[in-house]
C-alpha cells in the first residue's frame, strides 16, 4: 500500500471490478478503507468498480452510520439519513456503507472489499451454502481465509442486512474470539476483510477458488473436510503465518 489511501482504494476497486475476474457487473460491489479514527472512504452509490476514479468515493463518519442501526425511522429514507454521515466528497455513500462500517469498527478491518462472485453466488443461492463455513477443504483455504468464516442469512438491503451482519459478527466473536476474514451473505455475495488492499484481494481470490472447489466436490459427492486438529495446526504454524503476512503486502 502507498501513503495515499484513496489511491490504494482506487487501485483495489478497479482490480476487483475487472470483467475477466467475474466478481461484479454493472454497478455491483463496493470497497472501503479506514482513513483515521472514526472515518472511512467508501465507494459512492451507482459507480462502476472497473472505472473507479477519485470522484467515485466519499468519506463518512462511521459512528454516524452505525448510529442508524438503532433508528427505525431511518428506514423511511435511508440514503438521505446516510448522507448526513458524509464528511467529504460529492456522491452518496453506497447503501452497503453500513456493512463496511461494521467490518471496520466491529471486526477491526482496515480495508474491505464487497463483491458478487458468480462462483460463490452459485452456492450462496442454493441450499448448500452452509457447507462453505462448516470446515476447511484444503490447507491454503486456512492460511488465507482463516479457520472460521461467517455466513449471514439473507435480509433485505439496508438496515435489515446491516442488523443481521451486526448480530452475526457479535456471535462470531463470542464463539471464536477473533473476527472473520470472510463474510458470506446468503443470496448476495461476499465481504473480504483485510489489513491491506493486497490481503483483501487475496481473500477474495481464495474465496472464489473455494467456491469452485466446493461446487466440484458436490458434483462428485460430499465434502471431506480437513480434521479440526490439522486446521488448528495450519492456522498457527510459523511458516504459514509468515506466508500469510507476505500475501498481505503483495
KANOR-V209032 format. One record per run of one state. SS is the DSSP state (2 for helix, 1 for strand, 0 for the rest). FROM is the first residue (numbers start at 1). LEN is the number of residues. If there is no record, write none. Layout:
SS;FROM;LEN
SS;FROM;LEN
//
This chain:
0;1;4
2;5;12
0;17;2
2;19;3
0;22;8
1;30;7
0;37;2
1;39;6
0;45;4
2;49;3
0;52;2
2;54;3
1;57;5
2;62;9
0;71;1
2;72;12
0;84;2
1;86;3
0;89;4
1;93;1
0;94;3
2;97;9
0;106;5
1;111;5
0;116;2
2;118;7
0;125;4
2;129;5
0;134;5
2;139;7
0;146;4
1;150;3
0;153;6
2;159;18
0;177;5
1;182;4
0;186;3
1;189;6
0;195;2
2;197;24
0;221;7
2;228;9
0;237;1
2;238;10
0;248;3
//
